[in-house]
């Protein structure tokens, strides 16, 4: 069962998903590979930066609709009074909203979750509340997979203010549950939410990247696009014949040897242009479905709008008969990262 709660709540949580909602439309004939379509349609993940997964919206429904006497089974009476008085003015729309009620903190939220689960407002599709957000079973799968596989440099960018937490995750993994990750020393509400966002918010873009990477090369040119990668190893690698690097926004100790420094950070338009260039380079308009294309670029635009990016632009040659061009972009605040590489060979 996937109990979605009130229609109003479900709609409010889906605002901002944009073209990603078109994932179920029929692809154009002769277009993208099935794997890209399947990736976009597969698990129901939290796709916007909310604190309640749709599968967990029953927690809010329980807080909004349960009678005083029912709430009183799970909460102290003074807390119930505060909740009932507040919801009389406006329904709760988020955990943050619910937490603004006097005497409602993490313990009371877990008690509300317990009541919602007992009364069948939520089921196993909602894993529960941890570090200030309620996650779904699909969210948990994505979070665990990311933390168990993410590279060192990317994890530290995703957790810029939780260096010790990132180190502890790297030293403790593999994990099997999101709760184990949330319980790791150095991981708090902001850190856990950053991890959730990194794991779930870019799936339409990742589907587009999968489609670009799946376009077969004829041996003369091609493109690779990545959402998760170790930018430091890529940027610091040396190449035999030519190795031109220009970087921007990096800490002095992170600048690859011999790289030129560009004074300005990258913006959303630059990131969009480079992804578009990689898409065009492989003939994406004729080889990738419009559904995957439109949802992917809409997702990219949503995640990059108004953001600033550090990174590097690298042109290298291992011999006189080929050339590779790499663009690396990393959000300076939340670690969202994109890499494109185009190449040609004679």
C-alpha positions, 0 to 999 in steps of 0.5 A: 500500500502507498497511502498518499494522504490528502490530495492537497498535500500530495499535490503540494509535494509534487510542485516543482517536479516539472517535466519529470512527470512525463516519464510514463509517456511513450518514447519516440520510435527508434529513440533511446535505450530501454534502460534510460526509460526504465531508470527514469520511471523506476522507484518513487523517490523524493524528487524535491527538497521537502522533509516528508516523502509522499509515502510518509505524508500520512504522518502529517495527515494523522497530525491534521485529522486524528481526534484529540483522544486518539492523539492523546494515546501517543502524546502528552496531553499538553502537546496534543492541546498545542497541536490541536490548537495550531491545526485549527488555524492551518493544516500542517504541511511539513515536519518543520511546520509541525516542529514549530508547535511548542513542545514538539521536538524529535521525540514527539515526532517519532511518537506521532510517526508511531501513532500514524503507523499503528493506525495505518496512516503509513505502512512499510513504504515509509521507513520513518523520520530520521534527522528531521526528514521522513524518508520512503523505502525507495529513498532509503535504498538510494541513500544507502547505495550512494553512501556505499559507493560515493567517492571521497572527494564527492562526499566531502563536497556534499558534506562541506560542513561535516568533514568528520561525518564524511570521514566516519561514513567512509570508514564505517561503510558499507551500510544496510539502512538509512538509520545507520547512516543518520546515527553515524557520528558527525551526521546531523540534520543538514548533513543527512538531508544533503545526502538524501538530496544527492541520492534522489533529486537528480534521477531524471538528469541521471537518466539523460546521462545514461542515454547519452552514454549509451549512444554507440560510438563509431570510433571517431568521436563520442561523449561521456556524462557523469553525475557522480564521480571523483573530480579530484582524481580526474582533474589531477591526472597527468597526460603524456602529449598535451595536458591543458587545465583551467580551474576555478573556485578551488582551494589553493591546495586542491588546484591540480599541478600546472593548472591555470586559474580562472577568476570567475565561478561557473553559473547555471548557463555554463553548466547547461551549455556544456551538457547540451554540447555533449548531448548534441555531440552524440546526435541526441535529438535523433537518438534519445527520446524527447521524454528523457531529454526534456525531463533531464534538462528540466531537472538540470535547470531546477538543480542549477538555477541561481547556483555557483560552481567550482571546477576545471576545464581540461583538454588533453591528448595522449597522442597527436591523433586524438583529443579529449575535453573534460568539463567538471562542475561542482556546486560550491554549497551542496556538492551537486556535480556534473562532468562531461567529456567529449573526444575525437580520434583520427 
